Each structure stands twice: as structure tokens, then as C-alpha cells.
């Protein structure tokens, strides 16, 4: 594992170890596309009957449909699990929500001016540790949930469903503990409301934030205040 100083974080990519279900992915320096990525957004509506809300996820379309009966409250792209760490399929319910969650198994070990991205089990003796931030966590199966994370146009997560930072607060507001979640290879909505949806990668290059934002908690402030139609 390569050790870097905090002053060189923005210039050096860190090697990712075999992290558990929700690792954010390789760290890269910010690029000119960060403003474009941050501007990405999708419309959303609040439900009239929260108990009627359900979430349908299409793995083939990498899309989540937040529905109230036949009414689409929100349609958003998601990043899904890679081939070796797939997103689980089946019927679930959201049962644990935490707006400022940090992972308890992987994150960043640091000591003085040194920092490593690592699993907690591999933390050097005597170093401090803080978990990977996973804002707006909505858990539907132990160790698996929706959360803010870097969106890519191909399956890339360790099983969780990543949401764009401007969409995660909307999703978190609409769903509640007990909201049904159905995850399948495809959904009927793929052929209708799921067609032609612009994804963040279509809006510009793939940047990232400095590691310091994930250590000091400012990553949690990267979200827009949610607005609804």
C-alpha cells in the first residue's frame, strides 16, 4: 500500500484494497469537469401517500424508479455492483437510514501527515482510522444500501447502489423505513420512463474530490438542498 502525504493527496491516486460492499473507488485528482458533474440533477416529486411508495431497480438499465402506484416520483441512474460483487436481486425493504453514515470496515488510516486508504482490519498499529463516507445511506439488506457515491457508466460497486450527490437527498426524503425495494435484471419502466435518461457521465469528464474532503467530513456538504416539483 502506497503511503502519501496529505499535501500530495490531490496529485496521487491511491491503490484500493479489496474493500467490502460500498467502497467509493479509486481516488483521482479533480479535473475541470467537477463543476459540470456537480450541476447534474433530476426532477423529483414528494408522494401524496408515503405508504404507497416503492423502489424498482433495473440492473440492465442501471436505473432506479421511485414509484407511487403508477406515478413516477423520481427516475435516477445508479451505479450497480461489478460482476464479482453483484448487487443482490429480489424483494427487500428499506430498514435503516442514516444521513451521515461512515463505513465501519473500510476507509482511511492516518498518522501525522500520512494517509492510506485501507480496510480497518489492515490499519497500521497506532494509526487513527475514519470510515469511508456514505451519505444518505438507505439500507435494504445487511451491508447493502443506496448511498451517495461516484457514478460510472458501468457496473463498478461492491454491491451497493450509488446515487449522485444531488439526487441522494431527494431519494432519502421520499423513501422511509419499510419502503419496498425490488431489484431485478430489468423492469417494465425500462421501455418507457427509463429511456433516454441523461447520466452524469454524459454531462462531462469523470472527476473526484480530494481525499481530505472525505477525512474532514466536508464530503457530506457536497449535496444540494433538495427541491421538489
Secondary structure by P-SEA (a helix, b strand, c coil): cccccccccccbbbbbccccccccccccccccaaaaaaabbbbbbbbcccccbbbbbbcccccccccccccccbbbbbbbbccccccccccccccccccccccccbbbbbccccccccccccccccbbbbcccccbbbbccccbbbbbcccccccccccbbbbcccaaaaaaaaccccbbbbbcccccccccccccccccccccccccccccccccccccccccccccc
